[in-house]
Amino acid sequence: AAAVPEAGKFNPNATTANDLTVKAITPLGGFPHYGEVNEDYVMIKGGIVGPKKRVITLRKTLLPQTSRSALEEIELKFIDTSSKFGHGRFQTKKEKDAFFGVVK
């Protein structure tokens, strides 16, 4: 599981148990047509139809979830933070700068 931030401090951390790199959840260059995520976020499996900034309401389920997929324990192994524009190769700005070195 990801590290829990200290009380009163926001920690936009994309660290998982298998990938201990400290990196923000926002990909390099931001999300296409959205930008950077600077606030709390919820990661959703699957997708939501509509515009990028569609307001969604999350509520507690009315019926107990008994299906096999609902009861399955989720083990998040890796969060991809490479650029979503073009061919993203680097997970962090530090990794990109180390590869390219000093540029004019």
N, CA, C and O atoms as a printed pandas DataFrame, in Angstrom:
     atom_number atom_name residue_name chain_id  residue_number  x_coord  y_coord  z_coord
0              1         N          ALA        A               1    0.847   -1.195    0.000
1              2        CA          ALA        A               1    0.000    0.000    0.000
2              3         C          ALA        A               1    0.879    1.241    0.000
3              4         O          ALA        A               1    2.050    1.188    0.376
4              5         N          ALA        A               2    0.306    2.344   -0.422
5              6        CA          ALA        A               2    1.041    3.601   -0.491
6              7         C          ALA        A               2    1.265    4.160    0.903
7              8         O          ALA        A               2    0.530    3.848    1.840
8              9         N          ALA        A               3    2.291    4.991    1.025
9             10        CA          ALA        A               3    2.603    5.603    2.306
10            11         C          ALA        A               3    1.507    6.581    2.697
11            12         O          ALA        A               3    0.956    7.279    1.846
12            13         N          VAL        A               4    1.195    6.630    3.976
13            14        CA          VAL        A               4    0.157    7.530    4.480
14            15         C          VAL        A               4    0.806    8.862    4.835
15            16         O          VAL        A               4    1.791    8.879    5.574
16            17         N          PRO        A               5    0.275    9.994    4.323
17            18        CA          PRO        A               5    0.868   11.290    4.623
18            19         C          PRO        A               5    0.627   11.687    6.072
19            20         O          PRO        A               5   -0.305   11.201    6.713
20            21         N          GLU        A               6    1.483   12.584    6.587
21            22        CA          GLU        A               6    1.317   13.091    7.938
22            23         C          GLU        A               6    0.041   13.905    8.023
23            24         O          GLU        A               6   -0.471   14.383    7.010
24            25         N          ALA        A               7   -0.472   14.062    9.240
25            26        CA          ALA        A               7   -1.710   14.814    9.433
26            27         C          ALA        A               7   -1.519   16.261    8.995
27            28         O          ALA        A               7   -0.547   16.910    9.381
28            29         N          GLY        A               8   -2.445   16.760    8.191
29            30        CA          GLY        A               8   -2.391   18.148    7.749
30            31         C          GLY        A               8   -1.515   18.388    6.536
31            32         O          GLY        A               8   -1.474   19.509    6.029
32            33         N          LYS        A               9   -0.815   17.376    6.054
33            34        CA          LYS        A               9    0.065   17.532    4.891
34            35         C          LYS        A               9   -0.439   16.675    3.749
35            36         O          LYS        A               9   -0.783   15.508    3.939
36            37         N          PHE        A              10   -0.480   17.267    2.545
37            38        CA          PHE        A              10   -0.897   16.515    1.359
38            39         C          PHE        A              10    0.329   15.865    0.753
39            40         O          PHE        A              10    1.354   16.519    0.558
40            41         N          ASN        A              11    0.230   14.598    0.459
41            42        CA          ASN        A              11    1.347   13.847   -0.096
42            43         C          ASN        A              11    0.902   13.208   -1.407
43            44         O          ASN        A              11    0.358   12.104   -1.391
44            45         N          PRO        A              12    1.121   13.884   -2.562
45            46        CA          PRO        A              12    0.694   13.310   -3.834
46            47         C          PRO        A              12    1.649   12.211   -4.273
47            48         O          PRO        A              12    2.453   12.402   -5.185
48            49         N          ASN        A              13    1.557   11.077   -3.629
49            50        CA          ASN        A              13    2.558   10.047   -3.783
50            51         C          ASN        A              13    2.031    8.879   -4.609
51            52         O          ASN        A              13    0.963    8.342   -4.319
52            53         N          ALA        A              14    2.775    8.490   -5.633
53            54        CA          ALA        A              14    2.408    7.353   -6.472
54            55         C          ALA        A              14    3.251    6.141   -6.100
55            56         O          ALA        A              14    3.488    5.277   -6.945
56            57         N          THR        A              15    3.703    6.060   -4.864
57            58        CA          THR        A              15    4.520    4.944   -4.399
58            59         C          THR        A              15    3.631    3.742   -4.097
59            60         O          THR        A              15    2.553    3.885   -3.519
60            61         N          THR        A              16    4.087    2.570   -4.490
61            62        CA          THR        A              16    3.387    1.323   -4.167
62            63         C          THR        A              16    4.359    0.405   -3.441
63            64         O          THR        A              16    5.532    0.740   -3.273
64            65         N          ALA        A              17    3.874   -0.742   -3.016
65            66        CA          ALA        A              17    4.731   -1.696   -2.304
66            67         C          ALA        A              17    5.853   -2.211   -3.203
67            68         O          ALA        A              17    6.954   -2.478   -2.722
68            69         N          ASN        A              18    5.588   -2.353   -4.498
69            70        CA          ASN        A              18    6.594   -2.879   -5.423
70            71         C          ASN        A              18    7.459   -1.790   -6.047
71            72         O          ASN        A              18    8.583   -2.066   -6.464
72            73         N          ASP        A              19    6.957   -0.558   -6.121
73            74        CA          ASP        A              19    7.690    0.559   -6.721
74            75         C          ASP        A              19    7.850    1.646   -5.665
75            76         O          ASP        A              19    6.918    2.410   -5.409
76            77         N          LEU        A              20    9.027    1.716   -5.052
77            78        CA          LEU        A              20    9.247    2.624   -3.928
78            79         C          LEU        A              20    9.724    4.013   -4.347
79            80         O          LEU        A              20   10.102    4.820   -3.498
80            81         N          THR        A              21    9.710    4.298   -5.654
81            82        CA          THR        A              21   10.106    5.616   -6.142
82            83         C          THR        A              21    9.114    6.657   -5.653
83            84         O          THR        A              21    7.906    6.495   -5.826
84            85         N          VAL        A              22    9.622    7.734   -5.039
85            86        CA          VAL        A              22    8.739    8.815   -4.599
86            87         C          VAL        A              22    8.473    9.708   -5.803
87            88         O          VAL        A              22    9.379   10.368   -6.313
88            89         N          LYS        A              23    7.211    9.723   -6.254
89            90        CA          LYS        A              23    6.839   10.501   -7.422
90            91         C          LYS        A              23    5.394   10.949   -7.267
91            92         O          LYS        A              23    4.601   10.305   -6.580
92            93         N          ALA        A              24    5.061   12.066   -7.916
93            94        CA          ALA        A              24    3.696   12.575   -7.864
94            95         C          ALA        A              24    2.803   11.732   -8.755
95            96         O          ALA        A              24    3.289   11.059   -9.664
96            97         N          ILE        A              25    1.512   11.761   -8.507
97            98        CA          ILE        A              25    0.557   10.988   -9.295
98            99         C          ILE        A              25    0.403   11.564  -10.700
99           100         O          ILE        A              25    0.039   10.841  -11.627
100          101         N          THR        A              26    0.677   12.862  -10.868
101          102        CA          THR        A              26    0.533   13.512  -12.166
102          103         C          THR        A              26    1.646   13.071  -13.104
103          104         O          THR        A              26    2.813   13.115  -12.715
104          105         N          PRO        A              27    1.331   12.645  -14.333
105          106        CA          PRO        A              27    2.373   12.267  -15.284
106          107         C          PRO        A              27    3.178   13.488  -15.737
107          108         O          PRO        A              27    2.735   14.624  -15.573
108          109         N          LEU        A              28    4.356   13.248  -16.306
109          110        CA          LEU        A              28    5.165   14.347  -16.825
110          111         C          LEU        A              28    4.365   15.095  -17.883
111          112         O          LEU        A              28    3.854   14.476  -18.816
112          113         N          GLY        A              29    4.247   16.403  -17.757
113          114        CA          GLY        A              29    3.478   17.209  -18.698
114          115         C          GLY        A              29    2.008   17.310  -18.350
115          116         O          GLY        A              29    1.268   18.004  -19.047
116          117         N          GLY        A              30    1.556   16.646  -17.302
117          118        CA          GLY        A              30    0.159   16.704  -16.892
118          119         C          GLY        A              30   -0.724   15.735  -17.663
119          120         O          GLY        A              30   -0.296   15.135  -18.648
120          121         N          PHE        A              31   -1.947   15.592  -17.207
121          122        CA          PHE        A              31   -2.918   14.758  -17.909
122          123         C          PHE        A              31   -3.440   15.518  -19.120
123          124         O          PHE        A              31   -3.704   16.716  -19.018
124          125         N          PRO        A              32   -3.600   14.850  -20.274
125          126        CA          PRO        A              32   -4.118   15.535  -21.470
126          127         C          PRO        A              32   -5.486   16.164  -21.206
127          128         O          PRO        A              32   -6.388   15.507  -20.686
128          129         N          HIS        A              33   -5.630   17.435  -21.565
129          130        CA          HIS        A              33   -6.878   18.196  -21.439
130          131         C          HIS        A              33   -7.344   18.338  -19.993
131          132         O          HIS        A              33   -8.507   18.665  -19.756
132          133         N          TYR        A              34   -6.471   18.101  -19.030
133          134        CA          TYR        A              34   -6.845   18.262  -17.625
134          135         C          TYR        A              34   -5.800   19.077  -16.876
135          136         O          TYR        A              34   -6.134   20.083  -16.250
136          137         N          GLY        A              35   -4.549   18.659  -16.930
137          138        CA          GLY        A              35   -3.498   19.374  -16.220
138          139         C          GLY        A              35   -2.946   18.561  -15.068
139          140         O          GLY        A              35   -2.928   17.331  -15.116
140          141         N          GLU        A              36   -2.493   19.255  -14.027
141          142        CA          GLU        A              36   -1.899   18.596  -12.870
142          143         C          GLU        A              36   -2.934   18.305  -11.802
143          144         O          GLU        A              36   -3.920   19.029  -11.664
144          145         N          VAL        A              37   -2.702   17.231  -11.043
145          146        CA          VAL        A              37   -3.541   16.894   -9.903
146          147         C          VAL        A              37   -2.793   17.356   -8.661
147          148         O          VAL        A              37   -1.749   16.804   -8.315
148          149         N          ASN        A              38   -3.335   18.376   -7.988
149          150        CA          ASN        A              38   -2.689   18.932   -6.806
150          151         C          ASN        A              38   -3.469   18.661   -5.530
151          152         O          ASN        A              38   -3.011   19.017   -4.444
152          153         N          GLU        A              39   -4.612   18.052   -5.632
153          154        CA          GLU        A              39   -5.473   17.800   -4.482
154          155         C          GLU        A              39   -5.600   16.295   -4.253
155          156         O          GLU        A              39   -4.925   15.500   -4.908
156          157         N          ASP        A              40   -6.460   15.915   -3.330
157          158        CA          ASP        A              40   -6.729   14.507   -3.084
158          159         C          ASP        A              40   -7.344   13.887   -4.336
159          160         O          ASP        A              40   -7.968   14.590   -5.132
160          161         N          TYR        A              41   -7.178   12.595   -4.516
161          162        CA          TYR        A              41   -7.704   11.927   -5.697
162          163         C          TYR        A              41   -8.182   10.531   -5.334
163          164         O          TYR        A              41   -7.781    9.971   -4.313
164          165         N          VAL        A              42   -9.035    9.981   -6.170
165          166        CA          VAL        A              42   -9.514    8.611   -6.039
166          167         C          VAL        A              42   -9.184    7.902   -7.333
167          168         O          VAL        A              42   -9.501    8.399   -8.414
168          169         N          MET        A              43   -8.552    6.744   -7.236
169          170        CA          MET        A              43   -8.224    5.978   -8.428
170          171         C          MET        A              43   -9.359    4.993   -8.689
171          172         O          MET        A              43   -9.734    4.221   -7.807
172          173         N          ILE        A              44   -9.905    5.025   -9.906
173          174        CA          ILE        A              44  -11.051    4.211  -10.255
174          175         C          ILE        A              44  -10.642    3.165  -11.286
175          176         O          ILE        A              44   -9.964    3.470  -12.267
176          177         N          LYS        A              45  -11.064    1.930  -11.047
177          178        CA          LYS        A              45  -10.810    0.866  -12.008
178          179         C          LYS        A              45  -11.828    1.005  -13.126
179          180         O          LYS        A              45  -13.028    1.096  -12.866
180          181         N          GLY        A              46  -11.363    1.022  -14.364
181          182        CA          GLY        A              46  -12.264    1.182  -15.494
182          183         C          GLY        A              46  -12.308    2.627  -15.943
183          184         O          GLY        A              46  -11.310    3.340  -15.836
184          185         N          GLY        A              47  -13.432    3.063  -16.436
185          186        CA          GLY        A              47  -13.538    4.420  -16.947
186          187         C          GLY        A              47  -14.908    5.005  -16.709
187          188         O          GLY        A              47  -15.848    4.308  -16.325
188          189         N          ILE        A              48  -15.004    6.299  -16.946
189          190        CA          ILE        A              48  -16.262    7.022  -16.824
190          191         C          ILE        A              48  -16.462    7.770  -18.132
191          192         O          ILE        A              48  -15.563    8.476  -18.590
192          193         N          VAL        A              49  -17.630    7.619  -18.731
193          194        CA          VAL        A              49  -17.930    8.266  -19.997
194          195         C          VAL        A              49  -18.180    9.745  -19.761
195          196         O          VAL        A              49  -18.812   10.128  -18.776
196          197         N          GLY        A              50  -17.680   10.575  -20.671
197          198        CA          GLY        A              50  -17.961   12.002  -20.596
198          199         C          GLY        A              50  -16.705   12.840  -20.598
199          200         O          GLY        A              50  -15.613   12.328  -20.846
200          201         N          PRO        A              51  -16.851   14.133  -20.322
201          202        CA          PRO        A              51  -15.704   15.034  -20.341
202          203         C          PRO        A              51  -14.716   14.733  -19.214
203          204         O          PRO        A              51  -15.055   14.083  -18.225
204          205         N          LYS        A              52  -13.482   15.224  -19.389
205          206        CA          LYS        A              52  -12.402   14.930  -18.439
206          207         C          LYS        A              52  -12.725   15.360  -17.017
207          208         O          LYS        A              52  -12.410   14.644  -16.066
208          209         N          LYS        A              53  -13.353   16.525  -16.860
209          210        CA          LYS        A              53  -13.617   17.061  -15.520
210          211         C          LYS        A              53  -15.059   16.820  -15.066
211          212         O          LYS        A              53  -15.600   17.594  -14.276
212          213         N          ARG        A              54  -15.677   15.752  -15.562
213          214        CA          ARG        A              54  -17.050   15.440  -15.174
214          215         C          ARG        A              54  -17.133   15.233  -13.666
215          216         O          ARG        A              54  -16.305   14.536  -13.079
216          217         N          VAL        A              55  -18.117   15.830  -13.058
217          218        CA          VAL        A              55  -18.344   15.660  -11.625
218          219         C          VAL        A              55  -19.027   14.320  -11.417
219          220         O          VAL        A              55  -20.041   14.026  -12.051
220          221         N          ILE        A              56  -18.465   13.505  -10.522
221          222        CA          ILE        A              56  -19.084   12.217  -10.218
222          223         C          ILE        A              56  -19.394   12.179   -8.728
223          224         O          ILE        A              56  -18.720   12.823   -7.924
224          225         N          THR        A              57  -20.407   11.427   -8.375
225          226        CA          THR        A              57  -20.789   11.274   -6.982
226          227         C          THR        A              57  -20.473    9.853   -6.555
227          228         O          THR        A              57  -20.930    8.896   -7.181
228          229         N          LEU        A              58  -19.699    9.712   -5.500
229          230        CA          LEU        A              58  -19.388    8.400   -4.948
230          231         C          LEU        A              58  -20.255    8.210   -3.713
231          232         O          LEU        A              58  -20.306    9.081   -2.845
232          233         N          ARG        A              59  -20.927    7.085   -3.635
233          234        CA          ARG        A              59  -21.771    6.820   -2.479
234          235         C          ARG        A              59  -21.549    5.397   -2.007
235          236         O          ARG        A              59  -21.029    4.555   -2.738
236          237         N          LYS        A              60  -21.948    5.147   -0.781
237          238        CA          LYS        A              60  -21.855    3.809   -0.240
238          239         C          LYS        A              60  -22.903    2.932   -0.926
239          240         O          LYS        A              60  -24.004    3.394   -1.227
240          241         N          THR        A              61  -22.564    1.685   -1.169
241          242        CA          THR        A              61  -23.468    0.775   -1.861
242          243         C          THR        A              61  -24.702    0.483   -1.019
243          244         O          THR        A              61  -24.631    0.436    0.209
244          245         N          LEU        A              62  -25.830    0.289   -1.686
245          246        CA          LEU        A              62  -27.075    0.000   -0.987
246          247         C          LEU        A              62  -27.199   -1.480   -0.643
247          248         O          LEU        A              62  -27.842   -1.845    0.340
248          249         N          LEU        A              63  -26.578   -2.327   -1.460
249          250        CA          LEU        A              63  -26.613   -3.772   -1.237
250          251         C          LEU        A              63  -25.211   -4.274   -0.935
251          252         O          LEU        A              63  -24.243   -3.757   -1.492
252          253         N          PRO        A              64  -25.081   -5.261   -0.070
253          254        CA          PRO        A              64  -23.742   -5.806    0.187
254          255         C          PRO        A              64  -23.170   -6.455   -1.061
255          256         O          PRO        A              64  -23.866   -7.199   -1.752
256          257         N          GLN        A              65  -21.904   -6.176   -1.353
257          258        CA          GLN        A              65  -21.259   -6.706   -2.550
258          259         C          GLN        A              65  -20.738   -8.107   -2.260
259          260         O          GLN        A              65  -19.875   -8.287   -1.401
260          261         N          THR        A              66  -21.257   -9.093   -2.972
261          262        CA          THR        A              66  -20.873  -10.485   -2.720
262          263         C          THR        A              66  -20.199  -11.144   -3.908
263          264         O          THR        A              66  -19.767  -12.293   -3.815
264          265         N          SER        A              67  -20.101  -10.423   -5.037
265          266        CA          SER        A              67  -19.481  -11.042   -6.205
266          267         C          SER        A              67  -17.987  -11.259   -5.958
267          268         O          SER        A              67  -17.376  -10.589   -5.126
268          269         N          ARG        A              68  -17.425  -12.194   -6.686
269          270        CA          ARG        A              68  -16.015  -12.542   -6.517
270          271         C          ARG        A              68  -15.103  -11.351   -6.822
271          272         O          ARG        A              68  -14.118  -11.125   -6.119
272          273         N          SER        A              69  -15.434  -10.589   -7.874
273          274        CA          SER        A              69  -14.593   -9.442   -8.244
274          275         C          SER        A              69  -14.695   -8.309   -7.228
275          276         O          SER        A              69  -13.722   -7.583   -7.027
276          277         N          ALA        A              70  -15.851   -8.140   -6.583
277          278        CA          ALA        A              70  -16.018   -7.083   -5.588
278          279         C          ALA        A              70  -15.261   -7.401   -4.306
279          280         O          ALA        A              70  -14.793   -6.491   -3.622
280          281         N          LEU        A              71  -15.135   -8.678   -3.976
281          282        CA          LEU        A              71  -14.459   -9.091   -2.748
282          283         C          LEU        A              71  -12.960   -9.294   -2.950
283          284         O          LEU        A              71  -12.229   -9.523   -1.986
284          285         N          GLU        A              72  -12.504   -9.212   -4.187
285          286        CA          GLU        A              72  -11.098   -9.438   -4.507
286          287         C          GLU        A              72  -10.212   -8.355   -3.883
287          288         O          GLU        A              72  -10.523   -7.168   -3.980
288          289         N          GLU        A              73   -9.133   -8.752   -3.258
289          290        CA          GLU        A              73   -8.163   -7.814   -2.676
290          291         C          GLU        A              73   -7.345   -7.205   -3.805
291          292         O          GLU        A              73   -6.805   -7.927   -4.643
292          293         N          ILE        A              74   -7.252   -5.881   -3.830
293          294        CA          ILE        A              74   -6.525   -5.194   -4.896
294          295         C          ILE        A              74   -5.078   -4.990   -4.464
295          296         O          ILE        A              74   -4.810   -4.428   -3.402
296          297         N          GLU        A              75   -4.156   -5.448   -5.291
297          298        CA          GLU        A              75   -2.731   -5.247   -5.030
298          299         C          GLU        A              75   -2.181   -4.368   -6.145
299          300         O          GLU        A              75   -1.935   -4.839   -7.255
300          301         N          LEU        A              76   -1.993   -3.102   -5.845
301          302        CA          LEU        A              76   -1.506   -2.139   -6.819
302          303         C          LEU        A              76    0.008   -2.268   -6.903
303          304         O          LEU        A              76    0.704   -2.034   -5.916
304          305         N          LYS        A              77    0.528   -2.640   -8.077
305          306        CA          LYS        A              77    1.952   -2.902   -8.235
306          307         C          LYS        A              77    2.725   -1.705   -8.778
307          308         O          LYS        A              77    3.873   -1.479   -8.395
308          309         N          PHE        A              78    2.094   -0.931   -9.678
309          310        CA          PHE        A              78    2.829    0.137  -10.350
310          311         C          PHE        A              78    1.851    1.189  -10.847
311          312         O          PHE        A              78    0.782    0.852  -11.355
312          313         N          ILE        A              79    2.208    2.459  -10.705
313          314        CA          ILE        A              79    1.424    3.560  -11.246
314          315         C          ILE        A              79    2.278    4.243  -12.299
315          316         O          ILE        A              79    3.339    4.785  -11.988
316          317         N          ASP        A              80    1.820    4.218  -13.544
317          318        CA          ASP        A              80    2.573    4.789  -14.654
318          319         C          ASP        A              80    2.447    6.309  -14.637
319          320         O          ASP        A              80    1.346    6.842  -14.772
320          321         N          THR        A              81    3.570    7.007  -14.473
321          322        CA          THR        A              81    3.565    8.475  -14.480
322          323         C          THR        A              81    4.379    9.021  -15.643
323          324         O          THR        A              81    4.837   10.163  -15.598
324          325         N          SER        A              82    4.567    8.204  -16.697
325          326        CA          SER        A              82    5.245    8.718  -17.886
326          327         C          SER        A              82    4.295    9.651  -18.619
327          328         O          SER        A              82    3.091    9.650  -18.363
328          329         N          SER        A              83    4.837   10.445  -19.526
329          330        CA          SER        A              83    4.033   11.427  -20.260
330          331         C          SER        A              83    2.940   10.744  -21.063
331          332         O          SER        A              83    3.158    9.684  -21.651
332          333         N          LYS        A              84    1.767   11.352  -21.086
333          334        CA          LYS        A              84    0.651   10.817  -21.864
334          335         C          LYS        A              84    0.569   11.480  -23.233
335          336         O          LYS        A              84   -0.337   11.177  -24.008
336          337         N          PHE        A              85    1.502   12.381  -23.542
337          338        CA          PHE        A              85    1.624   12.986  -24.860
338          339         C          PHE        A              85    2.797   12.307  -25.557
339          340         O          PHE        A              85    3.907   12.314  -25.024
340          341         N          GLY        A              86    2.587   11.732  -26.714
341          342        CA          GLY        A              86    3.691   11.103  -27.441
342          343         C          GLY        A              86    4.115    9.790  -26.818
343          344         O          GLY        A              86    3.291    9.055  -26.275
344          345         N          HIS        A              87    5.409    9.497  -26.896
345          346        CA          HIS        A              87    5.961    8.246  -26.385
346          347         C          HIS        A              87    6.654    8.509  -25.056
347          348         O          HIS        A              87    7.854    8.781  -25.029
348          349         N          GLY        A              88    5.921    8.433  -23.963
349          350        CA          GLY        A              88    6.494    8.691  -22.635
350          351         C          GLY        A              88    7.467    7.612  -22.230
351          352         O          GLY        A              88    7.114    6.433  -22.209
352          353         N          ARG        A              89    8.713    8.003  -21.900
353          354        CA          ARG        A              89    9.739    7.026  -21.517
354          355         C          ARG        A              89   10.131    7.134  -20.064
355          356         O          ARG        A              89   10.618    6.162  -19.486
356          357         N          PHE        A              90    9.934    8.289  -19.456
357          358        CA          PHE        A              90   10.481    8.535  -18.121
358          359         C          PHE        A              90    9.363    8.678  -17.097
359          360         O          PHE        A              90    8.315    9.257  -17.383
360          361         N          GLN        A              91    9.597    8.148  -15.907
361          362        CA          GLN        A              91    8.604    8.201  -14.842
362          363         C          GLN        A              91    8.701    9.497  -14.028
363          364         O          GLN        A              91    7.691    9.973  -13.511
364          365         N          THR        A              92    9.902   10.071  -13.911
365          366        CA          THR        A              92   10.083   11.296  -13.126
366          367         C          THR        A              92   10.940   12.292  -13.894
367          368         O          THR        A              92   11.671   11.911  -14.808
368          369         N          LYS        A              93   10.853   13.560  -13.527
369          370        CA          LYS        A              93   11.670   14.613  -14.144
370          371         C          LYS        A              93   13.152   14.347  -13.848
371          372         O          LYS        A              93   14.008   14.583  -14.701
372          373         N          LYS        A              94   13.448   13.866  -12.659
373          374        CA          LYS        A              94   14.827   13.558  -12.260
374          375         C          LYS        A              94   15.416   12.464  -13.170
375          376         O          LYS        A              94   16.572   12.552  -13.584
376          377         N          GLU        A              95   14.620   11.446  -13.473
377          378        CA          GLU        A              95   15.057   10.358  -14.353
378          379         C          GLU        A              95   15.315   10.879  -15.769
379          380         O          GLU        A              95   16.281   10.472  -16.415
380          381         N          LYS        A              96   14.458   11.774  -16.248
381          382        CA          LYS        A              96   14.615   12.347  -17.580
382          383         C          LYS        A              96   15.866   13.210  -17.653
383          384         O          LYS        A              96   16.618   13.127  -18.624
384          385         N          ASP        A              97   16.101   14.050  -16.625
385          386        CA          ASP        A              97   17.287   14.915  -16.599
386          387         C          ASP        A              97   18.570   14.091  -16.520
387          388         O          ASP        A              97   19.573   14.466  -17.129
388          389         N          ALA        A              98   18.563   12.986  -15.791
389          390        CA          ALA        A              98   19.737   12.131  -15.696
390          391         C          ALA        A              98   20.061   11.494  -17.046
391          392         O          ALA        A              98   21.233   11.314  -17.378
392          393         N          PHE        A              99   19.057   11.159  -17.810
393          394        CA          PHE        A              99   19.268   10.523  -19.114
394          395         C          PHE        A              99   19.808   11.527  -20.133
395          396         O          PHE        A              99   20.765   11.227  -20.846
396          397         N          PHE        A             100   19.204   12.715  -20.208
397          398        CA          PHE        A             100   19.595   13.701  -21.214
398          399         C          PHE        A             100   20.820   14.527  -20.820
399          400         O          PHE        A             100   21.494   15.083  -21.688
400          401         N          GLY        A             101   21.110   14.610  -19.531
401          402        CA          GLY        A             101   22.259   15.400  -19.084
402          403         C          GLY        A             101   21.992   16.897  -19.222
403          404         O          GLY        A             101   20.843   17.336  -19.280
404          405         N          VAL        A             102   23.073   17.667  -19.273
405          406        CA          VAL        A             102   22.955   19.120  -19.379
406          407         C          VAL        A             102   22.600   19.498  -20.814
407          408         O          VAL        A             102   23.306   19.131  -21.753
408          409         N          VAL        A             103   21.504   20.233  -20.977
409          410        CA          VAL        A             103   21.099   20.713  -22.293
410          411         C          VAL        A             103   21.076   22.237  -22.271
411          412         O          VAL        A             103   20.871   22.853  -21.226
412          413         N          LYS        A             104   21.290   22.839  -23.455
413          414        CA          LYS        A             104   21.345   24.299  -23.532
414          415         C          LYS        A             104   20.032   24.936  -23.221
415          416         O          LYS        A             104   19.919   26.162  -23.245
